[in-house]
Amino acid sequence: MYDVAVIGAGVTGGLIARKLTSYKLNICILEAENDVGCGASSANSAIVHAGFDAKPGTLKARFNVEGSRMMERVCAELGVKYKRNGSLVIGFSEEDRKTLGELLERGRKNGVEGLYIAGGDEVRALEPELSGDVTCALVAPTGAIICPYELAVSAAGNAMDNGAELMLNFRVSSVTVTPDGFSVGAEDGRRVAARRVINCAGVYADRVAATCGDDSFRIRPRRGEYMLLDKSAGGMCSHTVFRTPTAMGKGILITPTVDGNLLLGPTSEDIDDKDDLSVTRGGLERIAEQVKREMPRVDTGAVITSFCGLRAVGNTGDFIINEPLRGFVNVAAIESPGLTSSPAIAEYVAEILENSGLKMENNGKYDPEHRPLHWFRELGDSEKNEVIARDPSYGRVVCRCEGVTEGEILYAISQNPRPSDLDGVKRRTRAQMGRCQGGFCSPYIVKILSDRLGIPFEAVTKSGGGSYINVGRTK
Ligand SMILES: Cc1cc2nc3c(=O)[nH]c(=O)nc-3n(C[C@H](O)[C@H](O)[C@H](O)COP(=O)(O)OP(=O)(O)OC[C@H]3O[C@@H](n4cnc5c(N)ncnc54)[C@H](O)[C@@H]3O)c2cc1C
């Protein structure tokens, strides 16, 4: 019997599980996919929002500001890339300026530090590539960027290092009340028993809640498509640049990533299919068109990949974090600014569990630190040479675009949570994330996974399930 079963291994599930391992508790994480961080946590804008967007008094406002203050420390502990680059919300008209004034007021009410409104010339001094038509901007110096999939991987990994158990391909299909707590069942027939259950199932959180009788909320996915540009375009701007928002969200943004690419997007489209991650020509055209108006010299032809993420939009307008029945906690409708809020949400959920009567004694062995997965690339040349002398696999470059070595891939495979497919290796090492998008290195990575995991070459997948890459040998 587990003390707590956490359903879903995105950033909220991972950070909640990690927080709970700081107590003497038996934790399991139940994840539907073949790896952690496969949902919204891997396909988003990667912004640590300052906190001027959310309506004062909401959970979104509270956890955005608290999470933004916590994020730098959490990323340092977990070895996740973080950069405080500041953000700008740009305006083109008097009407935009009025909206920016409202955002400034809202931000101050929410407790965001350092906000101010700058005029067109001042904004262009901060970001010289911005269009001459920009007349004003809200400047938020506390805005930052992070690597979201590293956060998801390292949060779950640190929870596992501290004793949590991860069960992959465990798609929860039922949560039933038992005399001691709950029995959580998967589609494939597996079951686990737990005293408490935390539902962090992203766009599926409403369906998971409904299986134990809570049908008080709905989640509707809102698609967001992106274009990721080559590092040659990465220097176009240093801040995150948002357009003045509308009712559909924060609009299309232009931002550098922590790895030096330029990210453009997202679009915003409400849909019914909880799995529709398609990227459309129309979506990409809308992004390119809007970006050209904001920053005319951005070369959208330098796109190296495009992707889509699904925001888990609830029907209450706020995050839904509640305990509809004793011991069953929903952490649902965690749409933007959910990434930013995730460390603060984890603290709050621990309080809910404490108030629900769960015995929570401090775990004296808890270690919050997780060595960065990218430790090797941060070394200087002479230190790299020392590592290569000890272990020649660090001298063999597998991904030429991103300069990722065999040693780094083997290191990732040796760490919690171990990747077992191509996308898992990509999220941990950046191999396949460069210009050629894996065209050159993926066969080598398949071979490494096959050798290390002891599975046939043909059985290695792109992202679990039936996503096979090879159908058989030709010679
Ligand atoms: C386009 C877009 C842009 C965004 N930009 C930002 C941003 O810049 N800054 C910001 O702060 N936030 C942003 N967000 C929001 C942020 O990405 C999310 O709030 C955050 O990732 C939510 O994390 P999560 O763990 O709750 O959900 P997810 O990451 O979706 O994780 C849910 C997990 O549950 C699993 N699951 C689902 N059903 C089941 C089941 N039945 N059984 C077991 N497991 C299950 C899924 O496989 C998944 O791994 C953005 C979101 C999107 C989509």
The ligand as an ORCA input file, in Angstrom:
! r2SCAN-3c Opt
* xyz 0 1
  C       0.969     25.946    -25.831
  C       1.290     26.066    -24.370
  C       2.105     27.094    -23.904
  C       2.374     27.215    -22.549
  N       3.283     28.131    -22.123
  C       3.571     28.241    -20.802
  C       4.551     29.136    -20.353
  O       5.266     29.749    -21.119
  N       4.722     29.287    -19.022
  C       3.958     28.613    -18.118
  O       4.109     28.844    -16.928
  N       3.076     27.671    -18.524
  C       2.879     27.473    -19.836
  N       2.004     26.537    -20.282
  C       1.322     25.699    -19.305
  C       2.200     24.559    -18.832
  O       2.827     23.915    -19.910
  C       1.326     23.574    -18.076
  O       0.606     24.288    -17.112
  C       2.102     22.494    -17.372
  O       3.011     21.877    -18.236
  C       1.111     21.485    -16.838
  O       1.817     20.417    -16.307
  P       1.022     19.139    -15.830
  O       2.013     18.267    -15.188
  O      -0.150     19.577    -15.016
  O       0.400     18.539    -17.151
  P       1.089     17.651    -18.294
  O       2.464     18.073    -18.548
  O       0.147     17.624    -19.435
  O       1.180     16.229    -17.642
  C       0.051     15.407    -17.468
  C       0.549     13.992    -17.488
  O      -0.516     13.124    -17.149
  C      -0.404     11.971    -17.969
  N      -1.734     11.338    -18.018
  C      -2.836     11.744    -18.694
  N      -3.839     10.882    -18.486
  C      -3.372      9.912    -17.687
  C      -3.940      8.738    -17.126
  N      -5.209      8.380    -17.365
  N      -3.158      7.945    -16.353
  C      -1.864      8.278    -16.093
  N      -1.286      9.386    -16.600
  C      -2.031     10.192    -17.377
  C       0.063     12.516    -19.298
  O       0.647     11.510    -20.113
  C       1.051     13.573    -18.855
  O       2.360     13.070    -18.736
  C       1.764     26.337    -21.629
  C       0.975     25.283    -22.111
  C       0.774     25.122    -23.467
  C       0.038     23.924    -23.958
*
